[in-house]
Amino acid sequence: MAAKYIIGSILGSFAVAYVCDELIAEKKIFGGTTPSTVSNKEWWAETDKKFQAWPRVAGPPVVMNPISRQNFIVKSSTEA
């Protein structure tokens, strides 16, 4: 009995969140524009290239954002 209210309220909250996000971020009801640093793919590529070129002195080279590249290493719990 209570499950239908819980599931309904969760779905309703997701719907409200989606509508608010759509109005504020996409329709820009408060004005403004999307910054060129977000919309310009060339800028993004140059920034990523700069981040990857930073020297590291503490250890081996790593990517700045491993989640977006999906190449991070997960060690098993049996290793020390």
C-alpha positions as CSV (number, residue, x, y, z in Angstrom):
1,M,0.0,0.0,0.0
2,A,2.7,2.5,1.0
3,A,4.9,1.4,-1.9
4,K,2.6,3.0,-4.5
5,Y,2.9,6.4,-2.7
6,I,6.7,6.1,-2.4
7,I,7.2,5.1,-6.0
8,G,4.7,7.8,-7.1
9,S,6.4,10.5,-5.1
10,I,9.8,9.5,-6.4
11,L,8.6,9.5,-10.0
12,G,6.9,12.9,-9.4
13,S,10.1,14.4,-7.9
14,F,12.1,13.2,-11.0
15,A,9.5,14.8,-13.2
16,V,9.7,18.1,-11.3
17,A,13.5,18.0,-11.4
18,Y,13.5,17.4,-15.2
19,V,11.1,20.2,-15.8
20,C,13.2,22.6,-13.7
21,D,16.4,21.6,-15.4
22,E,14.9,22.0,-18.8
23,L,13.5,25.4,-18.1
24,I,16.6,26.8,-16.3
25,A,19.5,25.2,-18.3
26,E,18.0,24.7,-21.8
27,K,15.4,27.4,-22.1
28,K,17.4,29.8,-20.0
29,I,14.4,31.5,-18.4
30,F,16.7,33.7,-16.3
31,G,18.7,34.8,-19.4
32,G,22.3,34.3,-20.3
33,T,24.0,32.2,-22.8
34,T,26.1,29.1,-22.8
35,P,29.8,30.0,-22.4
36,S,32.0,29.4,-25.4
37,T,34.3,27.3,-23.2
38,V,31.5,24.8,-22.9
39,S,30.2,24.9,-26.5
40,N,33.5,25.3,-28.4
41,K,34.9,21.8,-29.1
42,E,38.2,23.1,-30.3
43,W,38.7,25.0,-27.0
44,W,37.9,21.8,-25.1
45,A,40.4,19.8,-27.2
46,E,43.2,22.3,-26.5
47,T,42.4,22.4,-22.8
48,D,42.5,18.7,-22.6
49,K,45.8,18.6,-24.5
50,K,47.2,21.1,-22.0
51,F,46.0,19.1,-19.0
52,Q,47.6,15.9,-20.3
53,A,50.9,17.7,-20.9
54,W,51.4,18.8,-17.3
55,P,54.5,17.3,-15.8
56,R,54.0,15.0,-12.8
57,V,56.8,14.5,-10.3
58,A,55.0,12.3,-7.8
59,G,54.4,9.3,-9.9
60,P,53.7,7.9,-13.3
61,P,51.6,9.8,-15.8
62,V,47.9,9.7,-15.3
63,V,44.9,11.3,-17.1
64,M,43.3,14.3,-15.5
65,N,39.8,12.9,-15.8
66,P,39.9,9.1,-15.8
67,I,36.1,8.7,-15.6
68,S,35.6,10.3,-19.1
69,R,38.3,8.1,-20.6
70,Q,37.3,4.8,-18.9
71,N,40.9,3.7,-18.6
72,F,41.5,3.7,-14.8
73,I,42.9,0.6,-13.2
74,V,41.0,-1.1,-10.4
75,K,43.2,-3.2,-8.2
76,S,41.9,-6.4,-6.7
77,S,41.6,-6.6,-3.0
78,T,44.1,-9.5,-2.8
79,E,47.0,-7.3,-3.9
80,A,49.0,-5.4,-1.3
